[in-house]
Amino acid sequence: MHHGPVRLEAITWERLGDLLADRLLDLKPADGGPWPRVAFDGAPAAVPGDLAQRVSEALRVRGRPSLVVGTEGFLRPGSLRFEYGHQDVDVYYDGWFDTGALWREVFGPLETGGDGRVLPDLWDPVTDRATRSAYVQLPPGGILLLHGPLLLRHWFPFDLGVHVLLSPGALRRRTPEAEHWTLPAFARYEDDVDPAGTADVLVRADDPRHPAWNG
């Protein structure tokens, strides 16, 4: 499935945030609407949200508004996630995140003709209750930075996809033991989607202090 060896060059996280922000300044939404949508895809151990926050800060310095949204704020209630036990890989792969709510509350408002009012989160995974967060108005030109695992398989209308890659060994080492049951889902994702090959930007983070990328 892989498209030959991808050439990656060493970079610092800070410079990566700056270069990605510069690239996003020119990003034009495919649907002609005013809001570019960017995926930061990666396993929890790869902490793609850290990179999304870094890019958001770099955009702010450049005078461009953005909104960071994590899919963990759109988990389905525990009664649905754990319906078949606490470690069901198929449910983790297909049913943990409320993709319908993401379409309705995040992507819908950012379609051409939308009002730009995005719900930043819906569900608190710790309390297993609704968050009751207020809507956020994203001005025209504002960029959605959505981060989470298994993101590139839902047909979400991303204008740019960033995949934070961990080798299987690094993924196992950096995933807490209590969550090792999720690892087969990421192996399946590799086979089904080839996120490293399909993402526009690939960041390898096996050594968390020394990332590399294909920019």
C-alpha positions in Angstrom: 0.0 0.0 0.0 2.9 2.4 0.7 4.0 4.6 -2.2 7.8 3.9 -1.8 9.9 5.5 0.9 8.8 9.0 1.8 11.6 11.4 2.3 11.3 13.2 5.6 13.5 16.0 6.9 14.2 16.8 10.6 12.5 19.9 11.9 11.7 21.5 15.3 8.0 21.6 16.5 8.2 25.4 16.6 9.4 25.7 13.0 6.9 23.1 12.0 4.1 25.2 13.5 5.3 28.3 11.7 5.7 26.6 8.3 2.3 24.9 8.5 0.7 28.2 9.5 2.3 29.9 6.5 0.9 27.2 4.3 -2.6 27.6 5.7 -2.6 31.3 5.0 -3.0 30.5 1.3 -5.3 27.5 1.7 -8.4 27.8 -0.3 -11.5 25.7 0.6 -12.3 23.2 -2.1 -16.0 24.1 -1.9 -15.3 27.8 -2.4 -16.6 28.7 1.0 -14.8 31.1 3.4 -13.6 28.6 6.0 -10.6 26.2 5.4 -10.8 22.9 7.3 -7.7 21.1 8.4 -7.3 17.7 9.9 -4.6 16.8 12.5 -4.8 13.1 12.5 -3.0 10.8 14.9 -3.3 8.3 17.6 -3.7 9.7 21.2 -0.1 8.8 21.9 1.0 11.0 18.9 -0.8 14.0 20.5 -1.9 15.7 17.3 -3.8 18.3 19.4 -0.5 19.7 20.5 0.5 20.4 16.9 -3.0 21.9 16.2 -2.6 24.3 19.2 0.9 25.2 18.0 -0.4 26.0 14.5 -3.3 28.0 16.0 -0.9 30.1 18.0 1.3 30.7 14.9 -1.8 31.7 12.9 -2.8 34.1 15.7 0.6 35.9 15.5 0.0 36.2 11.7 -3.4 37.8 12.3 -5.5 34.8 11.1 -8.2 33.5 13.4 -8.6 29.7 13.9 -10.6 27.3 16.0 -9.0 24.1 17.5 -11.6 21.3 18.0 -10.8 17.9 19.4 -12.8 14.9 18.5 -12.6 13.7 22.1 -15.2 16.4 22.8 -17.5 14.5 20.4 -17.3 11.1 22.0 -20.6 9.1 22.1 -21.9 8.4 25.6 -20.2 5.7 27.6 -23.4 3.5 27.4 -22.9 3.3 23.7 -19.1 3.1 23.6 -19.0 0.3 26.2 -22.2 -1.5 25.1 -20.1 -4.6 24.2 -17.6 -4.3 27.0 -14.8 -1.8 27.7 -12.3 -3.1 25.1 -14.2 -3.7 21.9 -11.9 -2.8 19.0 -14.6 -2.6 16.4 -16.6 -0.2 18.4 -13.5 1.9 19.0 -12.9 1.9 15.3 -16.4 2.6 14.1 -18.5 3.9 17.0 -16.6 5.9 19.6 -17.0 9.3 18.0 -20.3 10.9 17.1 -19.6 11.6 13.5 -23.2 12.8 13.0 -22.7 15.5 15.6 -19.4 16.5 14.0 -21.1 16.9 10.6 -24.0 18.8 12.2 -22.2 21.1 14.7 -18.7 21.6 13.1 -18.7 20.9 9.4 -22.3 22.0 8.5 -21.9 25.6 9.8 -18.7 25.9 7.8 -20.2 24.9 4.4 -20.8 27.5 1.8 -23.7 29.5 3.0 -23.2 28.3 6.6 -23.3 30.8 9.5 -19.8 29.9 10.9 -21.2 29.1 14.3 -19.4 26.0 15.5 -19.9 24.0 18.7 -16.4 23.3 20.0 -17.4 20.3 22.0 -20.5 18.4 22.9 -19.6 15.6 25.4 -17.2 15.5 28.4 -15.5 12.1 28.3 -14.5 12.4 32.0 -18.0 13.1 33.5 -19.8 11.3 30.6 -22.2 14.3 30.4 -23.0 17.0 27.9 -20.6 19.9 28.1 -23.1 22.7 27.4 -20.4 24.8 25.8 -21.3 27.9 23.9 -21.1 28.2 20.1 -18.0 29.9 18.7 -18.4 32.3 15.8 -15.6 31.6 13.3 -15.2 34.7 11.1 -14.8 34.3 7.3 -11.3 33.3 6.6 -11.0 31.6 10.0 -9.5 28.1 9.9 -10.9 25.0 11.5 -8.1 22.8 13.1 -9.7 19.5 14.0 -7.6 16.9 15.7 -8.1 13.3 16.8 -7.5 9.6 15.9 -8.7 7.8 12.8 -9.8 11.1 11.2 -9.1 10.5 7.5 -11.6 7.7 7.0 -14.9 9.6 7.5 -15.2 11.5 4.2 -15.0 14.7 6.2 -14.5 17.7 3.8 -10.9 18.5 4.8 -9.0 21.0 2.6 -5.7 19.7 4.1 -4.8 16.6 6.1 -1.8 16.4 8.5 -1.0 12.9 9.8 1.2 12.6 12.9 2.8 9.2 12.4 4.2 6.8 15.0 5.8 3.5 14.0 4.1 0.5 15.5 6.9 0.2 18.1 6.7 3.8 19.2 2.9 3.7 19.3 3.0 0.7 21.6 5.7 2.3 23.8 3.9 5.6 24.2 0.3 4.2 24.5 -0.5 3.6 28.2 -0.8 -0.1 28.9 -4.5 0.2 29.8 -5.1 1.4 26.3 -3.1 -1.3 24.4 -6.3 -2.9 23.4 -6.9 0.0 20.9 -3.7 -0.8 19.0 -5.3 -3.2 16.5 -7.6 -0.4 15.5 -4.6 1.7 14.4 -3.1 -1.3 12.5 -6.5 -1.7 10.7 -6.5 2.0 9.9 -3.0 1.7 8.3 -4.3 -1.1 6.1 -7.7 0.5 5.3 -6.7 4.1 4.8 -2.9 4.4 4.5 -3.0 7.7 6.4 0.7 8.3 5.9 0.2 8.0 2.1 -3.1 9.9 1.9 -2.3 12.9 4.1 -1.1 16.1 2.5 1.5 16.6 5.2 3.3 13.7 7.1 4.9 14.3 10.4 6.9 11.5 12.1 7.1 11.8 15.8 8.7 8.5 17.0 11.2 10.7 18.9 8.9 13.3 20.5 11.8 15.8 20.7 12.9 15.5 17.1 10.0 15.3 14.6 10.6 15.0 10.9 8.2 15.9 8.0 7.7 15.8 4.3 7.1 19.5 3.9 
